Each structure stands twice: as C-alpha cells, then as structure tokens.
Amino acid sequence: MSILDEYVNAAPSRQTAVDMFAGEWSSKFPEGCGAVATPGLAPLFDDPRLEMGNRMYGGFNNRSILELGPLEGGHTYMLQQFGAKEIDSVEANSRAFMKCLITKEIFDLNRANFMLGNFMQYLSTSQKEYDWVVASGVLYHMREPLKLLRLISEHSRRIFLWTHYYDKEIIDESEAMRDKFGETKTVERQGKSFELIKYHYQGALQWQGFCGGPAADATWLTRDSLLRFIRLMGFKQMEILEETPLHQNGPAILLCAQKP
C-alpha cells in the first residue's frame, strides 16, 4: 500500500465519490441521480415506512427531527423531501458517517446536520428538544435499549420507531437466528418487569459494510416489554403501522407514538 493509491485519476463525478465505498453500500440510490451504490439493495431512499410515518401526528413537514443512526442518509433524504425544518443525524460508524456526507453532497441535504459520535452520549448530554425522534433500525443494536427509550422520551414528544423484537417461538424455528441469542433475563424499571435477551453478531462483524451496533453483542426486547416500556415513558398515544413477525432477520414492528 502507498498513499498514492488513495488518489483518484478519473474526472470528478458523483460516481467517483460513491466508489470510495464500492461493495459496502446497503442503500439503493434513486434512479437518475448519476451514481450507483453497490450492492445497494435496500430501498431506503424510497421507504414506505417513512411514508407511513409522515402521515402520523402532523407528519415531518416544518418539524425539527433527531435521527438516530442515519446509516447512509437515505431516510435523511426522505425527511428533507417531506419538508423537515432541521434534521440532526447522529452516526457512530465512521464509514457510514462518510457515506452520509457523500449522500449529503449528491442530494444537497442542506437542512441535515450529520454528526459523528454515539447517540447515547449525545442524548445523555444534549439539552436540545425535537418535534420527532426517528429511530429506525437502531433499538435492537443497543446494549441498553430501555435506557435509549428513556433518553428519547426526554428529548421529544413523538417517536418514529422501526425495530426487531424477540419472540422465542419464532426465533427457535429459524436455523439462521436461534444460535445468536442467549438466555432471557428480567429487569425492573419503576416497579415493573421487562424481558431482555442478549444477541450476538457473530460473523457479521467481518464485513466492512457492517451496519450494526458499536459492540459485539446487543440486547433485544420482547414485543410486550417494548410496548409497555414505551407507554411507561409517557407515550400514551401509539399506533402500530406495520408488523412483520416472519421477517428474515427476526420479528419486526413499525410504530409511531406521541405524548399527550
């Protein structure tokens, strides 16, 4: 390896920037944008889940939004398209952060502020309040999911949440999933009990495009514990917009919730 290998000799283009991470992109770029992200299979720049969220509680137009784990900026792009007033997006994965900056440049995301760092630390130290917290694909990557939900409740009256949850019967039927989980344990918060299950990433940690959490394991919640804890945090109004119990990566749920 030589530092000269880092130089690009082709004419500048959107594609030369995207190719810095060739083979590591999870998101499929919009057609006609002048660049192709590889392998780029997930439709995160045109995600019907965000479309559903935008119809809830007044939507995202003219709202301040905190986005947790923007990955490659696909949802950030959609939030700006929906008219968000400002979007603070916190990403801990440095490679994903750089991809977000490429996305920001290509799509002129001038209302997005991408920040590199741990959003648990940001939520623990920031005093800023938001109209929405968008937490898509992050809760099940946390070692302390209950703490994350509590911190979110301290910064916003509304939450958009898509996450996997643990269902023993479903997981036990999956050869690909069942060996990744440990024993269920029960914890108490405010006099109520909640079930937690350890999850191990195993071989997924070897891929440069890994888009999980910052540790070798995470903690999942059961569906019942998830919904009860969100309500305990003051989000009394809740709408389950979509549920996929047989999702290939584990049971998944999409919900929006709001405080009175």
ZITA-V759460 format. One record per residue. N is the residue number from 1. OMEGA is omega in degrees with one decimal (999 if undefined). D_FIRST is the distance of its C-alpha to the first C-alpha in Angstrom with 1 decimal. Layout:
N | OMEGA | D_FIRST
N | OMEGA | D_FIRST
This chain:
1 | 175.9 | 0.0
2 | 177.4 | 3.8
3 | 178.9 | 6.9
4 | 177.5 | 8.3
5 | -178.1 | 6.8
6 | -179.9 | 9.3
7 | 177.9 | 12.1
8 | -177.2 | 14.8
9 | 178.4 | 16.8
10 | 174.5 | 19.6
11 | -178.8 | 22.8
12 | 178.2 | 23.0
13 | 174.2 | 24.6
14 | -177.1 | 25.2
15 | 179.5 | 23.2
16 | 177.7 | 19.9
17 | -179.2 | 20.3
18 | -177.0 | 21.2
19 | 170.5 | 18.3
20 | -178.1 | 15.9
21 | 179.9 | 17.3
22 | -179.7 | 18.2
23 | -177.0 | 19.7
24 | -175.5 | 20.3
25 | 173.9 | 23.5
26 | -170.9 | 26.8
27 | 172.4 | 29.0
28 | 179.1 | 30.4
29 | 176.1 | 30.6
30 | 177.5 | 34.1
31 | 175.1 | 35.0
32 | -177.5 | 34.9
33 | 177.4 | 32.5
34 | 178.5 | 30.1
35 | 176.9 | 27.2
36 | 178.7 | 26.6
37 | -178.0 | 24.8
38 | -8.4 | 23.7
39 | 170.0 | 25.1
40 | -175.7 | 27.4
41 | -173.9 | 30.5
42 | -177.2 | 32.4
43 | -173.5 | 34.8
44 | 174.3 | 34.2
45 | 178.6 | 34.9
46 | -169.3 | 38.3
47 | 179.8 | 39.3
48 | 177.4 | 43.0
49 | 176.8 | 42.8
50 | 176.1 | 42.2
51 | 179.2 | 45.0
52 | 179.1 | 47.3
53 | -178.4 | 46.4
54 | 177.2 | 47.2
55 | -175.7 | 50.7
56 | 169.9 | 51.3
57 | 178.3 | 53.0
58 | 175.3 | 52.8
59 | -174.1 | 49.3
60 | -177.2 | 46.3
61 | 178.3 | 47.7
62 | 179.4 | 48.0
63 | 170.4 | 46.8
64 | -171.9 | 44.3
65 | 168.7 | 41.8
66 | 179.9 | 39.4
67 | -178.6 | 36.8
68 | 178.7 | 35.1
69 | -177.1 | 31.7
70 | 177.2 | 31.3
71 | -179.8 | 28.2
72 | 174.8 | 27.3
73 | -179.9 | 30.4
74 | 178.4 | 32.5
75 | 176.4 | 35.5
76 | 176.3 | 35.0
77 | -179.2 | 35.4
78 | -179.7 | 38.5
79 | 176.2 | 40.0
80 | 177.0 | 39.7
81 | 178.8 | 41.3
82 | 175.6 | 44.1
83 | 178.8 | 44.8
84 | -178.8 | 43.5
85 | 176.7 | 44.2
86 | -179.0 | 41.1
87 | 171.1 | 38.4
88 | -175.9 | 36.5
89 | -175.6 | 33.6
90 | -176.7 | 31.9
91 | -178.0 | 28.7
92 | -178.6 | 27.0
93 | -173.0 | 23.9
94 | 177.8 | 21.3
95 | 176.3 | 19.6
96 | 178.4 | 23.1
97 | 179.2 | 24.1
98 | 176.6 | 21.4
99 | 176.0 | 22.8
100 | 179.5 | 26.2
101 | 174.7 | 25.5
102 | 177.0 | 24.4
103 | -179.9 | 27.6
104 | -179.3 | 29.6
105 | -177.4 | 28.5
106 | -172.6 | 29.2
107 | 176.4 | 32.5
108 | -179.6 | 33.6
109 | -171.9 | 34.4
110 | 175.1 | 36.2
111 | 179.9 | 38.2
112 | 176.9 | 35.2
113 | 179.9 | 33.7
114 | -178.8 | 30.5
115 | 178.5 | 30.0
116 | 179.0 | 27.1
117 | -177.4 | 28.7
118 | -176.6 | 31.0
119 | 173.0 | 34.1
120 | 177.4 | 36.2
121 | 178.8 | 35.7
122 | -179.2 | 36.4
123 | -178.5 | 39.6
124 | -173.8 | 40.6
125 | -177.6 | 40.4
126 | 175.3 | 41.2
127 | -173.7 | 44.8
128 | 176.7 | 44.2
129 | -175.9 | 46.2
130 | 174.5 | 45.4
131 | 179.7 | 47.5
132 | 160.4 | 45.1
133 | 177.1 | 42.4
134 | -176.7 | 40.3
135 | -178.0 | 38.8
136 | 176.7 | 37.5
137 | -178.5 | 35.5
138 | -171.9 | 35.1
139 | -177.3 | 38.1
140 | 173.8 | 37.3
141 | -176.3 | 33.9
142 | 170.7 | 35.6
143 | -179.1 | 36.6
144 | -176.4 | 39.7
145 | 179.0 | 40.8
146 | 177.6 | 44.3
147 | 178.7 | 43.1
148 | 179.5 | 41.0
149 | 177.4 | 44.2
150 | -180.0 | 46.2
151 | 177.1 | 43.8
152 | -178.0 | 43.8
153 | 179.8 | 47.6
154 | -174.9 | 47.6
155 | -176.8 | 45.8
156 | 174.7 | 47.3
157 | -177.0 | 50.5
158 | 177.4 | 48.6
159 | 168.8 | 45.8
160 | -173.4 | 44.1
161 | 167.3 | 42.8
162 | -176.3 | 41.1
163 | 167.9 | 40.3
164 | 174.2 | 40.5
165 | -175.6 | 43.1
166 | 171.8 | 44.2
167 | -172.6 | 47.1
168 | -177.2 | 47.6
169 | -179.4 | 49.6
170 | -177.9 | 47.0
171 | -178.5 | 44.0
172 | 179.0 | 45.7
173 | -175.6 | 46.1
174 | 177.9 | 42.4
175 | -177.6 | 40.5
176 | -172.5 | 37.2
177 | -163.8 | 38.2
178 | -178.2 | 40.8
179 | -179.0 | 38.6
180 | -174.1 | 36.5
181 | 175.1 | 39.4
182 | -179.1 | 41.2
183 | 174.8 | 44.8
184 | 174.2 | 46.6
185 | -177.8 | 47.7
186 | 175.6 | 50.1
187 | 179.1 | 49.9
188 | 174.1 | 52.5
189 | 179.7 | 52.2
190 | 176.0 | 55.4
191 | 179.5 | 57.5
192 | -175.2 | 56.1
193 | 179.9 | 54.0
194 | -176.5 | 50.7
195 | 179.5 | 48.7
196 | 179.9 | 44.9
197 | 180.0 | 42.7
198 | 178.8 | 39.3
199 | -178.5 | 36.6
200 | -176.9 | 33.4
201 | 179.5 | 30.2
202 | -172.0 | 29.2
203 | -179.1 | 26.5
204 | -178.2 | 26.0
205 | -177.4 | 23.8
206 | -178.0 | 21.0
207 | -179.9 | 20.5
208 | 179.7 | 18.1
209 | 179.5 | 21.1
210 | -177.5 | 23.5
211 | 177.3 | 26.3
212 | -177.3 | 28.5
213 | -174.3 | 29.5
214 | -179.7 | 27.8
215 | -177.5 | 29.0
216 | 178.2 | 29.0
217 | 179.1 | 32.5
218 | -178.9 | 34.9
219 | 177.9 | 38.7
220 | 174.3 | 40.8
221 | 168.2 | 44.3
222 | 180.0 | 47.2
223 | -178.5 | 48.6
224 | -179.8 | 51.8
225 | 178.8 | 50.1
226 | -175.3 | 47.8
227 | 179.7 | 50.8
228 | -178.4 | 53.1
229 | 177.0 | 50.6
230 | 177.9 | 49.9
231 | 178.3 | 53.7
232 | 179.9 | 54.1
233 | 173.1 | 51.7
234 | 178.8 | 54.2
235 | -172.8 | 53.0
236 | 178.5 | 56.4
237 | -175.3 | 56.0
238 | 176.7 | 53.5
239 | 173.2 | 52.9
240 | -173.3 | 51.0
241 | -177.8 | 49.7
242 | 176.0 | 48.0
243 | -178.2 | 47.6
244 | -176.8 | 45.6
245 | -176.3 | 46.6
246 | 174.7 | 44.9
247 | -174.7 | 41.5
248 | -180.0 | 38.9
249 | 179.4 | 37.1
250 | -179.4 | 40.3
251 | -174.9 | 43.5
252 | -179.1 | 42.8
253 | 175.4 | 45.0
254 | 179.5 | 45.0
255 | 168.3 | 47.4
256 | -179.3 | 48.4
257 | -175.1 | 50.5
258 | 173.5 | 52.4
259 | 178.5 | 54.4
260 | 999 | 58.0
